Amino acid sequence: MMMSRLSREIGEDGKELMFDHGAPFFCVSNSDAMALVHEWESRGFVSEWKQVFGSFDCASNKFLGIQQEGDAKKYVGVPGMNSISKALCNESGVKSMFGTGIAKMEWLEEEIPWLLTDSKGENLGRFDGVVASDKNIVSPRFTQVTGLPPPLDLSLVPELATKLQNIPVLPCFSLMLAFKEPLSSIPVKGLSFKNSEILSWAHCESTKPGRSTDSERWILHSTPDYANSVIAKTGLQKLSSETLNKISEEMFKEFQCSGLVSSLPFFMKAHRWGSAFPAKSIAVEERCLWDRNRNLAICGDFCVSPNVEGAILSGLAAASKLLQTSSCL
Protein backbone atom coordinates (compact mmCIF):
# COMPACT_ATOMS: atom_id res chain seq x y z
CA MET A 1 0.00 0.00 0.00
CA MET A 2 1.32 3.42 -0.95
CA MET A 3 1.00 4.83 2.57
CA SER A 4 3.92 2.62 3.68
CA ARG A 5 6.48 4.42 1.51
CA LEU A 6 9.01 6.01 3.86
CA SER A 7 12.47 7.13 2.77
CA ARG A 8 15.41 7.74 5.10
CA GLU A 9 17.94 10.03 3.42
CA ILE A 10 21.20 11.61 4.56
CA GLY A 11 21.67 15.37 4.15
CA GLU A 12 24.93 17.15 3.36
CA ASP A 13 25.56 17.64 7.09
CA GLY A 14 25.29 13.91 7.73
CA LYS A 15 21.93 14.19 9.52
CA GLU A 16 19.09 11.82 8.69
CA LEU A 17 16.12 13.19 6.76
CA MET A 18 12.83 11.28 6.79
CA PHE A 19 10.22 11.61 4.05
CA ASP A 20 6.81 9.99 3.60
CA HIS A 21 6.90 10.12 -0.19
CA GLY A 22 3.76 8.00 -0.66
CA ALA A 23 0.28 8.97 0.50
CA PRO A 24 0.63 12.28 2.40
CA PHE A 25 -2.41 11.57 4.63
CA PHE A 26 -5.70 9.71 4.56
CA CYS A 27 -9.34 10.39 5.36
CA VAL A 28 -12.03 7.94 6.41
CA SER A 29 -15.82 8.11 6.27
CA ASN A 30 -16.91 4.46 6.45
CA SER A 31 -17.86 3.40 10.00
CA ASP A 32 -15.82 0.17 9.86
CA ALA A 33 -12.70 2.00 8.70
CA MET A 34 -13.32 4.79 11.21
CA ALA A 35 -13.52 2.32 14.11
CA LEU A 36 -10.18 0.82 13.10
CA VAL A 37 -8.51 4.22 12.73
CA HIS A 38 -9.79 5.29 16.16
CA GLU A 39 -8.27 2.13 17.62
CA TRP A 40 -4.94 2.93 15.94
CA GLU A 41 -5.20 6.50 17.26
CA SER A 42 -5.74 5.23 20.82
CA ARG A 43 -2.64 3.04 20.49
CA GLY A 44 -0.52 6.03 19.46
CA PHE A 45 0.60 5.19 15.94
CA VAL A 46 -1.97 7.35 14.12
CA SER A 47 -2.77 11.01 14.72
CA GLU A 48 -4.82 13.75 13.11
CA TRP A 49 -2.83 16.21 10.98
CA LYS A 50 -4.31 19.59 11.89
CA GLN A 51 -3.17 22.00 9.20
CA VAL A 52 -4.65 24.29 6.58
CA PHE A 53 -4.71 23.16 2.94
CA GLY A 54 -5.40 24.90 -0.34
CA SER A 55 -5.48 24.83 -4.12
CA PHE A 56 -3.06 26.82 -6.28
CA ASP A 57 -3.63 27.89 -9.90
CA CYS A 58 -0.38 27.88 -11.88
CA ALA A 59 -1.96 29.87 -14.72
CA SER A 60 -2.68 32.92 -12.53
CA ASN A 61 -0.15 32.09 -9.77
CA LYS A 62 -2.90 32.57 -7.19
CA PHE A 63 -4.57 30.44 -4.56
CA LEU A 64 -8.09 29.42 -5.55
CA GLY A 65 -9.18 28.58 -2.04
CA ILE A 66 -8.09 27.68 1.46
CA GLN A 67 -9.58 24.70 3.30
CA GLN A 68 -10.11 25.21 7.00
CA GLU A 69 -9.60 22.61 9.71
CA GLY A 70 -13.35 21.99 9.79
CA ASP A 71 -13.08 19.93 6.61
CA ALA A 72 -12.67 16.14 6.66
CA LYS A 73 -10.09 15.04 9.23
CA LYS A 74 -6.72 14.09 7.78
CA TYR A 75 -4.81 11.28 9.50
CA VAL A 76 -1.15 10.30 9.37
CA GLY A 77 0.95 7.52 10.84
CA VAL A 78 3.23 8.50 13.74
CA PRO A 79 6.20 8.93 13.59
CA GLY A 80 5.89 7.88 9.92
CA MET A 81 3.18 6.56 7.62
CA ASN A 82 4.83 3.14 7.75
CA SER A 83 4.11 3.03 11.52
CA ILE A 84 0.72 1.53 10.70
CA SER A 85 2.23 -1.36 8.75
CA LYS A 86 4.87 -1.87 11.45
CA ALA A 87 2.24 -2.07 14.16
CA LEU A 88 0.18 -4.59 12.20
CA CYS A 89 3.29 -6.71 11.60
CA ASN A 90 3.89 -6.82 15.37
CA GLU A 91 0.42 -8.08 16.23
CA SER A 92 0.25 -11.29 18.26
CA GLY A 93 0.47 -14.39 16.07
CA VAL A 94 1.93 -12.53 13.06
CA LYS A 95 5.26 -13.68 11.63
CA SER A 96 6.81 -11.08 9.35
CA MET A 97 9.42 -11.43 6.60
CA PHE A 98 11.08 -8.37 5.07
CA GLY A 99 13.17 -7.89 1.94
CA THR A 100 11.56 -10.94 0.37
CA GLY A 101 9.44 -10.93 -2.79
CA ILE A 102 7.03 -13.70 -3.71
CA ALA A 103 8.04 -14.85 -7.18
CA LYS A 104 5.81 -17.92 -7.47
CA MET A 105 2.55 -19.16 -5.94
CA GLU A 106 1.93 -22.84 -6.62
CA TRP A 107 -1.26 -24.76 -5.90
CA LEU A 108 -0.64 -28.39 -4.93
CA GLU A 109 -3.47 -30.87 -4.56
CA GLU A 110 -2.36 -31.73 -1.03
CA GLU A 111 -3.55 -31.15 2.54
CA ILE A 112 -1.65 -27.85 2.80
CA PRO A 113 -2.02 -26.69 -0.81
CA TRP A 114 -0.19 -23.39 -1.30
CA LEU A 115 3.58 -23.36 -1.86
CA LEU A 116 5.28 -19.95 -2.01
CA THR A 117 8.72 -19.40 -3.53
CA ASP A 118 10.94 -16.29 -3.56
CA SER A 119 12.89 -14.79 -6.48
CA LYS A 120 15.92 -16.96 -5.64
CA GLY A 121 13.83 -20.12 -5.91
CA GLU A 122 13.86 -20.71 -2.16
CA ASN A 123 10.85 -22.37 -0.54
CA LEU A 124 9.10 -19.93 1.82
CA GLY A 125 6.63 -22.45 3.22
CA ARG A 126 3.28 -24.18 2.74
CA PHE A 127 0.01 -22.43 3.57
CA ASP A 128 -3.70 -23.21 3.87
CA GLY A 129 -4.71 -19.86 2.40
CA VAL A 130 -3.20 -16.77 0.80
CA VAL A 131 -4.04 -13.07 0.85
CA ALA A 132 -2.35 -11.06 -1.92
CA SER A 133 -2.43 -7.25 -2.06
CA ASP A 134 -0.37 -6.62 -5.22
CA LYS A 135 -2.46 -5.60 -8.21
CA ASN A 136 0.32 -6.80 -10.52
CA ILE A 137 0.22 -10.37 -9.22
CA VAL A 138 -0.93 -11.74 -12.59
CA SER A 139 -0.09 -8.75 -14.78
CA PRO A 140 2.47 -8.53 -17.60
CA ARG A 141 3.55 -5.33 -15.81
CA PHE A 142 5.21 -7.54 -13.17
CA THR A 143 7.48 -8.94 -15.88
CA GLN A 144 8.26 -5.46 -17.25
CA VAL A 145 9.52 -4.38 -13.81
CA THR A 146 11.22 -7.56 -12.55
CA GLY A 147 11.99 -9.59 -15.67
CA LEU A 148 10.19 -12.54 -14.04
CA PRO A 149 6.83 -14.12 -14.93
CA PRO A 150 3.89 -13.03 -12.73
CA PRO A 151 3.68 -15.00 -9.43
CA LEU A 152 0.14 -16.30 -9.95
CA ASP A 153 -0.86 -18.50 -12.90
CA LEU A 154 -4.13 -17.15 -14.31
CA SER A 155 -5.31 -20.67 -15.10
CA LEU A 156 -5.62 -21.30 -11.35
CA VAL A 157 -8.23 -18.55 -10.98
CA PRO A 158 -10.12 -18.36 -14.29
CA GLU A 159 -13.13 -16.62 -12.71
CA LEU A 160 -10.89 -13.79 -11.45
CA ALA A 161 -8.62 -13.64 -14.48
CA THR A 162 -10.56 -11.08 -16.51
CA LYS A 163 -10.74 -8.65 -13.60
CA LEU A 164 -7.11 -9.05 -12.61
CA GLN A 165 -5.15 -9.22 -15.82
CA ASN A 166 -4.99 -5.61 -16.93
CA ILE A 167 -5.78 -3.16 -14.13
CA PRO A 168 -4.93 0.30 -15.50
CA VAL A 169 -2.67 2.40 -13.30
CA LEU A 170 -1.66 6.04 -12.97
CA PRO A 171 2.09 6.55 -12.33
CA CYS A 172 3.62 9.35 -10.31
CA PHE A 173 7.00 10.85 -9.44
CA SER A 174 7.62 12.27 -5.99
CA LEU A 175 10.29 14.87 -5.24
CA MET A 176 11.74 15.11 -1.73
CA LEU A 177 13.02 18.56 -0.75
CA ALA A 178 14.68 19.86 2.43
CA PHE A 179 15.16 23.57 3.19
CA LYS A 180 17.14 25.22 5.97
CA GLU A 181 14.51 27.92 6.44
CA PRO A 182 10.66 27.75 6.32
CA LEU A 183 8.94 28.59 3.04
CA SER A 184 7.12 31.48 4.68
CA SER A 185 5.41 32.69 1.50
CA ILE A 186 3.21 29.56 1.39
CA PRO A 187 0.14 30.13 3.62
CA VAL A 188 -0.82 26.43 3.70
CA LYS A 189 0.93 23.15 4.48
CA GLY A 190 -0.62 21.12 1.68
CA LEU A 191 -1.76 22.25 -1.75
CA SER A 192 -3.08 20.81 -4.98
CA PHE A 193 -2.00 22.40 -8.27
CA LYS A 194 -4.31 23.41 -11.09
CA ASN A 195 -3.18 24.12 -14.66
CA SER A 196 0.23 22.53 -14.23
CA GLU A 197 1.46 19.90 -16.64
CA ILE A 198 4.07 18.72 -14.13
CA LEU A 199 2.84 19.11 -10.53
CA SER A 200 -0.34 17.81 -8.91
CA TRP A 201 0.37 18.15 -5.17
CA ALA A 202 2.80 19.48 -2.53
CA HIS A 203 2.90 19.22 1.26
CA CYS A 204 5.14 20.17 4.15
CA GLU A 205 6.26 16.87 5.65
CA SER A 206 7.87 18.41 8.74
CA THR A 207 4.55 19.81 10.03
CA LYS A 208 3.07 16.34 10.59
CA PRO A 209 2.76 15.06 14.18
CA GLY A 210 5.86 13.29 15.48
CA ARG A 211 8.19 14.54 12.73
CA SER A 212 11.57 16.22 13.17
CA THR A 213 11.56 20.00 12.74
CA ASP A 214 15.34 20.34 12.26
CA SER A 215 14.63 21.31 8.65
CA GLU A 216 11.58 22.18 6.57
CA ARG A 217 10.84 19.23 4.31
CA TRP A 218 8.44 19.33 1.37
CA ILE A 219 7.27 16.59 -0.97
CA LEU A 220 5.97 17.25 -4.49
CA HIS A 221 3.91 14.80 -6.56
CA SER A 222 3.84 14.91 -10.33
CA THR A 223 0.83 14.63 -12.58
CA PRO A 224 0.14 11.20 -14.11
CA ASP A 225 0.63 12.72 -17.59
CA TYR A 226 4.11 13.94 -16.73
CA ALA A 227 5.04 10.54 -15.21
CA ASN A 228 3.67 8.72 -18.26
CA SER A 229 5.72 10.94 -20.58
CA VAL A 230 8.90 9.98 -18.72
CA ILE A 231 8.03 6.26 -18.57
CA ALA A 232 7.28 6.27 -22.31
CA LYS A 233 10.94 7.19 -22.86
CA THR A 234 12.61 5.19 -20.08
CA GLY A 235 10.42 2.13 -19.55
CA LEU A 236 9.88 0.63 -16.08
CA GLN A 237 13.40 -0.59 -15.38
CA LYS A 238 15.52 1.12 -12.72
CA LEU A 239 16.20 4.75 -13.65
CA SER A 240 19.69 6.18 -13.94
CA SER A 241 20.90 8.92 -11.59
CA GLU A 242 21.08 11.24 -14.59
CA THR A 243 17.41 10.69 -15.42
CA LEU A 244 16.31 11.13 -11.80
CA ASN A 245 18.33 14.34 -11.52
CA LYS A 246 16.66 15.72 -14.66
CA ILE A 247 13.21 14.88 -13.23
CA SER A 248 14.17 16.57 -9.95
CA GLU A 249 15.21 19.72 -11.79
CA GLU A 250 12.03 19.85 -13.89
CA MET A 251 9.71 19.36 -10.93
CA PHE A 252 11.53 21.88 -8.73
CA LYS A 253 11.62 24.45 -11.55
CA GLU A 254 7.82 24.19 -11.83
CA PHE A 255 7.58 24.72 -8.06
CA GLN A 256 9.83 27.79 -8.37
CA CYS A 257 7.73 29.21 -11.22
CA SER A 258 4.76 29.37 -8.87
CA GLY A 259 6.49 32.20 -7.03
CA LEU A 260 6.04 30.33 -3.75
CA VAL A 261 9.69 29.34 -3.33
CA SER A 262 12.44 31.92 -2.73
CA SER A 263 15.28 29.66 -1.55
CA LEU A 264 17.08 26.57 -2.83
CA PRO A 265 16.85 23.23 -1.03
CA PHE A 266 19.96 21.68 0.51
CA PHE A 267 18.57 18.24 -0.36
CA MET A 268 16.61 17.16 -3.45
CA LYS A 269 15.81 13.66 -4.70
CA ALA A 270 13.17 12.19 -7.03
CA HIS A 271 11.47 8.80 -6.71
CA ARG A 272 9.24 6.93 -9.16
CA TRP A 273 6.00 5.08 -8.39
CA GLY A 274 5.46 3.08 -11.54
CA SER A 275 1.90 2.11 -10.60
CA ALA A 276 0.98 4.55 -7.85
CA PHE A 277 -2.79 4.70 -8.24
CA PRO A 278 -5.27 2.24 -9.76
CA ALA A 279 -7.30 3.91 -12.50
CA LYS A 280 -10.37 1.75 -11.86
CA SER A 281 -11.93 -0.30 -9.04
CA ILE A 282 -12.59 -3.96 -9.81
CA ALA A 283 -14.63 -5.17 -6.82
CA VAL A 284 -16.57 -2.23 -5.40
CA GLU A 285 -19.46 -4.30 -4.03
CA GLU A 286 -17.49 -7.37 -2.87
CA ARG A 287 -14.52 -5.24 -1.68
CA CYS A 288 -12.07 -8.03 -2.48
CA LEU A 289 -11.67 -10.90 -4.94
CA TRP A 290 -12.26 -14.33 -3.39
CA ASP A 291 -11.78 -17.86 -4.67
CA ARG A 292 -13.26 -20.15 -2.03
CA ASN A 293 -12.00 -23.29 -3.80
CA ARG A 294 -8.41 -22.08 -3.49
CA ASN A 295 -8.74 -20.16 -0.22
CA LEU A 296 -7.30 -17.16 -2.07
CA ALA A 297 -8.19 -13.53 -1.34
CA ILE A 298 -6.89 -10.63 -3.42
CA CYS A 299 -7.36 -7.20 -1.90
CA GLY A 300 -6.13 -3.62 -2.12
CA ASP A 301 -7.07 -0.08 -3.07
CA PHE A 302 -7.65 -1.31 -6.64
CA CYS A 303 -10.70 -3.25 -5.41
CA VAL A 304 -12.74 -0.54 -3.67
CA SER A 305 -11.29 2.96 -4.20
CA PRO A 306 -7.81 4.35 -4.98
CA ASN A 307 -6.98 5.54 -1.47
CA VAL A 308 -6.02 4.30 2.00
CA GLU A 309 -9.63 3.89 3.11
CA GLY A 310 -10.26 1.69 0.07
CA ALA A 311 -7.28 -0.48 1.02
CA ILE A 312 -8.52 -0.76 4.62
CA LEU A 313 -12.02 -1.84 3.57
CA SER A 314 -10.65 -4.33 1.08
CA GLY A 315 -8.29 -5.81 3.68
CA LEU A 316 -11.14 -6.17 6.18
CA ALA A 317 -13.23 -7.98 3.55
CA ALA A 318 -10.38 -10.38 2.73
CA ALA A 319 -9.82 -11.13 6.44
CA SER A 320 -13.54 -11.82 6.86
CA LYS A 321 -13.52 -14.34 3.99
CA LEU A 322 -10.58 -16.24 5.45
CA LEU A 323 -12.05 -16.22 8.96
CA GLN A 324 -15.35 -17.59 7.66
CA THR A 325 -13.51 -20.41 5.92
CA SER A 326 -11.35 -21.29 8.92
CA SER A 327 -14.40 -21.39 11.22
CA CYS A 328 -15.96 -24.01 8.95
CA LEU A 329 -12.96 -26.36 9.12
Secondary structure, DSSP 8 states (H G I E B T S, - for coil): -GGG-EEEEE-TTS-EEEEE-S---B---SHHHHHHHHHHHHTTSEEE----EEEEETTTTEEEEEE-TTSS--EEESSSTTHHHHHHHTSTT-----S--EEEEEE-SSSS-EEEEETT--EEEEES-EEE--TTTT-HHHHHHHSS--SB-GGG-HHHHHHHTT--EEEEEEEEEEESS--TT---SEEEEES-SSEEEEEEGGGSTT---SSEEEEEEE-HHHHHHHHHHH-SS---HHHHHHHHHHHHHHHHHTT---S--SEEEEEEEEEEEESS-S-TTTSSEEETTTTEEE-STTTS-SSHHHHHHHHHHHHHHHHHHHHH-
